[in-house]
Amino acid sequence: MIHVERDICLNIHYSAPEEVWKIIDEVYRSMGYWYGIENGCPTWKGDGTELCASVEPSGIQISGEMPDDMWKKWYGELTSKLTEKLGYPIGEPEDGYKFKYWEPFKKNYADIKTIDSKMIVFKDYATFFFEDFTEFKSEFSAECPRFVLSSELMELRIYFVSENSNKDMQDFCCELKRLGLTITE
């Protein structure tokens, strides 16, 4: 067996709620070569395998050694089980797999730095791409007028808190329509 170093990240965000971590733990324990928790990390060992998982800002990291012929099957099974249990495609972000965010992002309209046909950038450099959203909705009737951009994976709420909230929101909706986005009210 040829020992091959593994070091991958999966698109599971560290901010996932407790119930998601319980599901992930169940999947981990169902995988071949499960060894247990060692030094606080889920671990798999045996037959030339020594892998461990940790939670990082870049996603769940799995690193260590596993022979190539075993890796393809093991990794495929892991991502398949996680995808089924979590309800969205799991894989490596560098391969185009998107993170799911369980809590909405909350921003103020006054904090928008730039907006163009592809993205909104806020003063804190938080950047959101329009292609990541499937619904664009104005909510004038909310306690505080807001605009919601959402998809299965994330939600961005933009709040309008100035004296001219309704006018600012109407201007924002017009700008998004000018960019070709379909707005629901």
C-alpha positions as CSV (number, residue, x, y, z in Angstrom):
1,M,0.0,0.0,0.0
2,I,1.2,3.5,-0.9
3,H,0.6,5.9,1.9
4,V,-0.7,9.2,0.6
5,E,-1.0,12.4,2.7
6,R,-4.5,13.8,2.7
7,D,-5.6,17.3,3.5
8,I,-9.0,18.4,2.5
9,C,-11.6,21.0,3.6
10,L,-15.4,20.4,3.4
11,N,-17.9,23.2,3.0
12,I,-19.4,22.9,6.4
13,H,-19.2,26.2,8.2
14,Y,-18.0,26.4,11.8
15,S,-21.1,28.3,12.8
16,A,-23.4,25.3,12.2
17,P,-25.9,24.8,15.1
18,E,-25.5,21.9,17.6
19,E,-28.1,19.7,15.8
20,V,-25.9,19.8,12.7
21,W,-22.8,18.8,14.6
22,K,-24.7,15.8,16.1
23,I,-25.6,14.7,12.5
24,I,-22.0,15.1,11.4
25,D,-20.8,13.0,14.5
26,E,-23.2,10.2,13.5
27,V,-21.9,10.2,10.0
28,Y,-18.3,10.2,11.3
29,R,-19.0,7.2,13.5
30,S,-20.6,5.3,10.6
31,M,-17.5,5.5,8.5
32,G,-15.0,2.7,8.1
33,Y,-11.9,2.8,10.2
34,W,-13.7,4.9,12.9
35,Y,-11.3,4.9,15.9
36,G,-12.9,7.5,18.2
37,I,-12.1,10.9,19.6
38,E,-8.4,11.4,20.2
39,N,-7.0,14.7,21.5
40,G,-10.5,16.2,21.0
41,C,-10.6,15.3,17.3
42,P,-12.6,12.6,15.4
43,T,-10.1,10.0,14.3
44,W,-10.0,7.0,11.9
45,K,-7.2,4.4,12.0
46,G,-6.2,1.0,10.6
47,D,-4.8,-0.6,7.4
48,G,-2.4,2.2,6.7
49,T,-5.0,4.9,7.6
50,E,-4.6,7.6,10.2
51,L,-7.0,10.5,9.6
52,C,-8.3,13.2,11.9
53,A,-11.0,15.9,11.5
54,S,-11.0,19.4,12.9
55,V,-13.2,22.5,12.5
56,E,-11.5,25.4,10.9
57,P,-12.6,28.8,9.5
58,S,-12.1,27.3,6.1
59,G,-14.5,24.4,6.9
60,I,-14.1,20.9,8.3
61,Q,-10.5,19.8,7.7
62,I,-9.7,16.1,7.4
63,S,-6.0,15.4,7.3
64,G,-3.6,12.4,7.6
65,E,-2.8,9.3,5.6
66,M,-4.9,6.8,3.7
67,P,-3.9,4.6,0.8
68,D,-5.2,5.9,-2.5
69,D,-7.3,2.9,-3.4
70,M,-9.2,3.2,0.0
71,W,-9.4,7.0,-0.1
72,K,-11.6,7.3,-3.2
73,K,-14.3,5.0,-1.8
74,W,-14.1,6.4,1.8
75,Y,-14.2,10.1,0.7
76,G,-17.0,9.4,-1.7
77,E,-19.0,7.6,1.0
78,L,-18.3,10.4,3.5
79,T,-19.4,13.3,1.2
80,S,-22.4,11.3,0.0
81,K,-23.7,10.6,3.5
82,L,-23.1,14.2,4.6
83,T,-24.9,15.5,1.6
84,E,-27.9,13.2,2.2
85,K,-28.1,14.0,5.9
86,L,-27.4,17.8,5.7
87,G,-29.6,18.4,2.6
88,Y,-27.1,20.3,0.5
89,P,-24.0,19.2,-1.6
90,I,-20.9,18.6,0.5
91,G,-17.5,18.8,-1.0
92,E,-14.4,21.0,-1.2
93,P,-15.0,24.7,-1.6
94,E,-12.1,24.9,-4.1
95,D,-14.1,22.6,-6.3
96,G,-17.0,25.0,-6.2
97,Y,-19.0,23.7,-3.3
98,K,-20.8,26.5,-1.5
99,F,-21.1,26.9,2.3
100,K,-24.4,26.9,4.0
101,Y,-24.9,29.6,6.6
102,W,-27.6,28.9,9.2
103,E,-27.9,32.4,10.6
104,P,-28.8,35.4,8.3
105,F,-26.2,38.0,7.6
106,K,-27.4,41.4,8.9
107,K,-26.1,44.6,7.3
108,N,-27.2,48.2,7.2
109,Y,-27.9,49.9,3.9
110,A,-25.7,52.9,5.0
111,D,-22.7,50.5,5.2
112,I,-22.7,49.5,1.5
113,K,-19.3,50.5,0.0
114,T,-20.0,49.5,-3.6
115,I,-22.5,47.7,-5.7
116,D,-22.3,46.6,-9.3
117,S,-23.8,44.0,-11.5
118,K,-22.1,41.1,-9.7
119,M,-21.8,42.0,-6.1
120,I,-22.4,44.1,-3.0
121,V,-19.4,45.1,-0.9
122,F,-19.9,46.6,2.5
123,K,-17.5,48.9,4.4
124,D,-16.3,45.9,6.5
125,Y,-15.4,44.2,3.2
126,A,-18.1,41.6,3.5
127,T,-18.8,40.7,-0.1
128,F,-21.9,39.0,-1.4
129,F,-22.4,37.9,-5.0
130,F,-25.8,38.1,-6.6
131,E,-25.3,34.7,-8.3
132,D,-25.4,33.1,-4.9
133,F,-29.0,34.2,-4.3
134,T,-32.2,33.0,-5.9
135,E,-34.7,35.4,-4.3
136,F,-34.7,39.2,-3.9
137,K,-37.4,40.6,-1.7
138,S,-38.3,44.0,-0.3
139,E,-40.1,44.0,3.1
140,F,-41.6,47.4,3.7
141,S,-44.0,46.1,6.3
142,A,-41.3,44.8,8.6
143,E,-40.6,46.6,11.9
144,C,-37.6,48.1,10.2
145,P,-37.8,48.2,6.4
146,R,-35.4,45.6,5.0
147,F,-34.4,44.0,1.8
148,V,-33.8,40.2,1.9
149,L,-31.5,38.3,-0.6
150,S,-31.8,34.6,0.0
151,S,-31.1,31.1,-1.3
152,E,-31.1,27.6,0.2
153,L,-27.6,28.2,1.5
154,M,-27.8,31.8,2.9
155,E,-29.7,34.9,3.7
156,L,-28.6,38.5,3.6
157,R,-30.8,41.1,5.3
158,I,-30.1,44.7,4.5
159,Y,-31.8,47.1,7.0
160,F,-32.8,50.7,6.2
161,V,-32.6,52.7,9.4
162,S,-32.2,56.3,8.3
163,E,-35.0,59.0,8.4
164,N,-35.4,58.3,4.6
165,S,-35.7,54.5,5.0
166,N,-38.5,54.0,2.6
167,K,-37.0,56.2,-0.1
168,D,-33.6,54.6,0.4
169,M,-35.2,51.2,0.0
170,Q,-37.1,52.2,-3.1
171,D,-33.9,53.6,-4.6
172,F,-32.1,50.3,-3.7
173,C,-34.9,48.3,-5.4
174,C,-34.6,50.5,-8.5
175,E,-30.9,49.9,-8.6
176,L,-31.3,46.2,-8.4
177,K,-33.9,46.2,-11.1
178,R,-31.6,48.3,-13.2
179,L,-29.0,45.5,-12.7
180,G,-31.5,43.0,-14.1
181,L,-32.6,41.4,-10.8
182,T,-36.3,40.4,-10.3
183,I,-37.6,41.9,-7.0
184,T,-40.7,40.5,-5.1
185,E,-42.6,42.6,-2.6
